[in-house]
Each structure stands twice: as C-alpha cells, then as structure tokens.
Amino acid sequence: MYGSDAKNSLEPAEFKQMVQGIREVEQALNSSLSKDIITEKVKDMKDIFEKSLVASKDLAKDTAISEDCLAYKKQGDGIKAKDYERVLGKKLKKDVPQDHKFSWDDLE
C-alpha cells in the first residue's frame, strides 16, 4: 500500500515480533540479577587482565614520580593503571627496582 504512514506500519507477524521483543526487554529490566554478585565472581579474572603501575626503571628514594617513571603491566593487583594521575608527583619512600609493582605504601 501507499500512503504517508506506510513506512511505519507493520504486518500482523511483524507486530507480533515487536510485542515479543518488548516483553523480553521488560523481563530483562525486571530481572533480579545482581551485578555485584557477578562482579565478585569475576574479580580474580579481572585482576589478571587489568594492568598495574610498575617502575619503568630503577628509582631512588625521594624520587618524585613522573610519567616517564611509570610503566603498565599485568596483573592488576597493584595500583591500577587508571589511577596513574593520583601517583604523579608523589615521592618514593624507598628505592625500587625496575618492574617493581607499586603499592600505596611505597609513596609519601
């Protein structure tokens, strides 16, 4: 058929499919699934694939951390790479070797 609303109209089978899709979305939105439980279950795997901040070279005590002092390596069980800006400018409490995985205890 022709007409101004022909592009927006549905055949009965198409309308049924649209309603089924709406019902599936409603069911998904009303699901009692807890993302916190899922997050906890995959935490170990997430740590494996995330990256931590490590020393890009040997660094001496009292060195102020700059971007060239940092490298990013797996596993993500140290200071997270996404937190690098919080580390910049902080001073080291001790000497650290290259590839040392930083912890907050290393920094003043």
C-alpha positions as a printed Julia matrix, in Angstrom:
108×3 Matrix{Float64}:
  0.0     0.0    0.0
  0.93    3.56  -0.47
  0.45    6.41   1.94
  2.24    8.73   4.3
  2.31    6.17   7.15
  3.17    3.07   5.07
  6.82    3.12   6.25
  5.66    2.95   9.88
  3.02    0.26   9.56
  3.55   -3.43  10.41
  2.06   -6.64   9.14
  0.48   -8.85  11.84
  3.56  -11.13  12.03
  5.88   -8.13  12.35
  3.65   -6.62  15.06
  3.74   -9.92  16.98
  7.54   -9.97  16.75
  7.73   -6.37  18.05
  5.48   -7.19  21.03
  7.58  -10.27  21.84
 10.7    -8.07  21.78
  9.07   -5.57  24.14
  8.12   -8.38  26.55
 11.71   -9.68  26.52
 13.05   -6.21  27.32
 10.51   -5.83  30.15
 11.61   -9.17  31.56
 15.28   -8.19  31.37
 14.63   -4.85  33.08
 12.73   -6.55  35.89
 15.38   -9.21  36.43
 16.65   -9.62  39.97
 20.15  -10.38  38.7
 22.73   -8.69  40.93
 25.67   -7.22  39.06
 27.56   -7.06  42.37
 27.45  -10.87  42.63
 28.69  -11.26  39.05
 31.44   -8.69  39.63
 32.64  -10.57  42.71
 32.69  -13.85  40.78
 34.92  -12.45  38.02
 37.17  -10.31  40.26
 40.11  -12.71  40.04
 39.86  -12.82  36.26
 39.54   -9.03  36.09
 42.75   -8.62  38.13
 44.57  -10.93  35.71
 43.63   -8.84  32.68
 43.93   -5.36  34.19
 47.26   -3.59  34.48
 49.12   -2.18  37.46
 51.62    0.64  37.72
 55.25   -0.53  37.78
 58.57    1.29  37.78
 59.85    1.8   34.24
 63.43    1.93  35.57
 65.33    1.75  38.85
 64.16    4.62  41.03
 65.81    6.11  44.11
 64.18    7.04  47.39
 62.62   10.55  47.34
 62.16   10.49  43.54
 59.05   12.42  42.54
 57.01   10.15  40.27
 56.56   11.45  36.74
 55.06    9.76  33.69
 58.47    8.58  32.47
 58.91    6.68  35.77
 55.82    4.57  35.09
 55.08    1.51  33.02
 51.89   -0.56  32.92
 51.94   -4.33  33.25
 49.62   -7.18  34.04
 48.45   -8.32  36.61
 46.15   -5.66  38.03
 46.63   -6.43  41.7
 48.75   -3.36  42.49
 47.86    0.31  41.99
 45.57    0.25  38.96
 46.86    1.82  35.76
 43.74    4.0   35.64
 44.92    5.66  38.9
 48.24    6.87  37.46
 47.3    10.56  37.83
 46.92   10.09  41.6
 50.53    8.81  41.73
 52.14   11.61  39.71
 54.16   13.99  41.88
 54.26   11.68  44.91
 57.69   10.8   46.33
 59.08    7.33  46.9
 59.68    6.2   50.48
 62.37    3.73  49.36
 64.49    2.66  46.4
 62.59    0.48  43.93
 63.95   -1.63  41.07
 62.7    -1.62  37.51
 59.37   -3.51  37.16
 58.57   -3.04  40.86
 54.77   -3.14  41.18
 53.78   -0.01  43.09
 51.61   -0.07  46.19
 50.29    2.93  48.08
 52.74    2.07  50.88
 55.65    2.93  48.53
 54.55    6.54  48.23
 54.52    9.6   50.5
